[in-house]
Structures are given as structure tokens and as C-alpha cells.
Amino acid sequence: MSQRSPSALLIVALAISAGIALWGLVDPAGLGQLAAGAVETQFNSRGWFIMLEASGLLFVAIFLAFSRFGDIRLGSDDTEPEFSTPAWIAMLFAAGMGVGLLFYGAAEPLTHFEELRKYSPDPHAAAYALFVTYLNWGFHAWAIYGVVGLIIAYFAFRRGGTLLLSAPLSDAMGSARWSRVLGWFFDLLSIVAIAVGLAGSLAMGVFQIQTGLAGLVGVSDPSTLTFPVFFAMCIAFTIPLRRDLGEGMAKLSNAAMLIAIGMMVYLLVLGPTSYLMNGLVTGFGRYMFEVLPAGFATAEFFDRDVVNWFQDWTLNYMIWWLAWSPFVGIFIARISRGRTIRAFLLGVIVAPTLFSILWFGVFGGLGFFDALRQDGALSAVNNQNLDATTFALLQRFPLAGFTQFATIIAAFLFVVTSVVSAGFTLAMIGTGGDENPSPRIRTIWGAILGALGLAMVFVGDIGLVRSIIAISAIAFVFIVPILVVCLFRTLMREGRQ
């Protein structure tokens, strides 16, 4: 058990996170509106830079994977990977695939479709809605995760540093006072971004689980289940936070993934299979050939409705992935010792993107089938409540009660395992990289994550929750390019040696 005394970083991070939680509990509407206003200002003035950075990180990943640097190992030259490739890829899915996929599987493509059908015929609107969903969840998202994870892994395992964002700065720029101070702020901001981002996912999980549970047990008002669901989650993640992070949590996360995969295959087989496969093949081809230029699109000459739609979704996602990049990056780094830069980047970016294409192709395709070939009832549900879209879709298939219950269980497990992993990660960063932070510190972080999550629940509007997550990550728009410079500077130095 760690016996380290609380550091200044830990105390300040706890205070800021607790302060945000308290603000959200006392004045959730004020917090949400402030975040929405600040994010709108940032998007209006720097939206171009956010898209440029996301696309730039994808190009950085492509360059590193296929350059001479791709052969460098994340560790000493003779280090072997700790996990087999199949096990490693399975853990990548567990890290990045969670309640968001369950929440947005059909809801996001249908939301884009309803916006785009105002400007083009329905078949074209559906095709582009699926493409935009792929853009939001595909290569760009995983390039952000991959590059940040690579930087953390390279400086931790190859350069002998810690699994902290400050390590690249101190290694590449030296131990001058300014670099130490800047690195301290990097670690602090990463803690706040992880805490707020995780709290947003916790709230999303509560919203979806209460809606599905209400339908199963016959409760007319899902909000009456909000607090029972929330407190059940808190109990579920507090117990493992008091214990070592071992195989148990990995098994729970894998179980959630297996449920999700099983449900996707079930819907593909029992649904309009040929229709869905046609959409998957066409959507995959369009995405592969148009993804790079689309990464530079900024909705520059359209009316305010289109600009708002672009900012609320694509720009918000890019910021969202940046907010999660320290957490996911640290997790991916920890399981990737011994892999080459090429194997790391190709595995992290390609495999999860292909899964996202399959997932949204099936769920989104079913939504479009209903909108274009049937009565459009799913779109009507989606327009009223995004939380209910997945469950409304499942009700159209046999064994609806069973599949809805399985979805609730999967969402619950995804949220719980994410909070437990985040609690460990936050405690580790706050104690200067201690890989076994004390149960007391982990439990404190669990309590703060719970309070932040409750504040997000009180905000009540998923759009405002997304804005709060986005505002916590604005700083990473500027931090990640600095980390990339540190990586290239050190790689060039190693190449000369």
C-alpha cells in the first residue's frame, strides 16, 4: 500500500474537482449555461483550429506508423509485448467502447438524418448522416487517443519516465523551472478533464438505464428511477475501488463488450440483413475515400442552423476525445509495453474504427430502414428523447424484454468499470505516478466522481452535459501539440544517436 503524503497537485486537483461538483449540485443550470456559452465562443473563434489539430494528429499517426520510427519499441529493444495481440485488441475495445455506443448507436445517425434531410433528398441525407457518424467516431477519434497514448508509452517505457503528461516535457525540454511548472499544470488539467469527462459518461449511463428500466418495469416517469439507479452505480464502483485493480474488472468490461457484440450480431441477423450489409459496404467505401478531406471541413459558408449542428456534434466530439485522451491514453500505454510504434498505432486506430463502422452501420441502418421504408416511429422517439431510441429499436425485435435487459446490464457494467479505472488513474496521477495508490485516495476520487456525476444528472440536458465536458478539455487543444513536439524532438535525438 502506498504511504506517500498528499502532494500539492493532488490537493489542488481534488479541490477544483470538488468545487465543480459543488457548483453543479447547487446551481446545475448555471454551470450548464456557462459551459455552453464558453464552448460556443471557443467554437466560433477556434473551430477551424480544432479540426486542423484532429486531422493533423491523424496525419502524425500515419507518418509515424510508416516511417523509420515505426520500428522503435515502446521499451528496450529486446522487450516483448506483455499481452498477445488478440488479448491486447480486446482490451482496446474495452477501453474505448462503452456506454456512448449504446447511447448513440441509432440516436446519432437519426439525429443527423433529421437535420440533413432539410437540405437534400432523404436517401442522400441518410448516406451522409452515416458518414458524419463515422467521421465523429472513427479514425480521428482514435488518432487522438493513439497519439496521446503513444507519447505517454514512449516516454514511460522507452525513456524511463512516468505515465504522466508532464514526463514528455521534462524529458524533451530539460528540468528548467518553466518546464517543471508547465508540466505540473499539464498533470492538473489532465486530472480535471478525466474527472469531468467520466462524470459526463456516468450521467449518460444514468439517463439511458433509467429510461430502459422504466420501460421494463412499467414506470411512466423514468425520472423517478434516477436516484435509485445512480446510487446503485455508486455502490457498485465503490467496492472495487477499495480493492486491487485486477482481473475482476477486466472480466466485467469484457462481459459488457460481449453483450454489446452479441446484440449487434443479433440485430444484423434478425433485421433486414441485405439492406444493412448494402449500407455497411457503401458507407465503409465512402468513409475510406472521403475521411481525410472531411477532416478539414468546418461548415464555413452555411446558415446558422448547419453551423450549430456541426459545432454541437463534430466539433464537440473532437473536444470530447481530447478530454478523454489522458485517461484512455494512460490505459492504452499501460497495456502496450514492448510493441513497436507501428504495431501500436495500427492496432489502436484501425481495429476500434472498424468496430465503430460495424456498430453504427447496423444500428444506424436499422434507424434509416424505419425512416425510409417503414413508419418513421424511431425518428419520432429520437426527436423526443435520445435516451429512449435504442430501447425503442429493440422493441421491434423478438425477445425485446431480454435484449433491453441485456442493454441495461451492459451500460451499467461499462459505466462502473470506467469509473473504477478512472479512479485508479486519477489517484495515480495525483500521487506523482504511483502505480498502486492507496485505497483511501482511490475512494476519495470515487466520491468526487460520484458527486460530479450527480451534478451532471442535475443539469439534466445531455447537450449541456456535453458542453461541460468540452469546456474541461479546451486546454488540451493547446497541450497536445506541445506533447507532439516533445515526441518528435526526442525521436530525432534518438535517431541521431
Buried (B, 14 or more C-beta within 10 A) or exposed (E): EBEEEBBEBBEBBBEBBBEBBBBBBEBBEEBBBBBBEBBBEBBEEBBEBBBBBBBBBBEBBBEBBEEEBBEBBBBEEEBEBBBEEEBBBBBBBBBBBBBBBBBBBBBBBBBBBBBBBEEEEEEEBBBBBBBBBBBBBBBBBBBBBBBBBBBBBBBBBBBEBBBBBBBBBBBBBEEEEEBBEBBBBBBBBBBBBBBBBBBBBBBBBBBBBBBBBBBEEEBEEBEEBBEEBBEBBBEBBBEBBEEEBEEEBBEBBBBBBEBBBEBBEBBBEEBBEEBBBEBBEBBBEBBEEBBBEBBEBBBEEEEEEBBBBBBBBBBBBBBBBBBBBBBBBBBBBBBBBBBBBBBBBBBBBBBBBEBBBBBBBBBBBBBBBBBBEEEBBBBEBBEEBBBBBBBBBBBBBEEBEEBBBBBBBBBBBBBBBBBBBBBBBBBBBBBBBBEBBBBEBBBBBBBBBBBBBBBBBBBBBBEBBBBBBBBBBBBBBEBBBBBBBBBBBBBEEEEEE
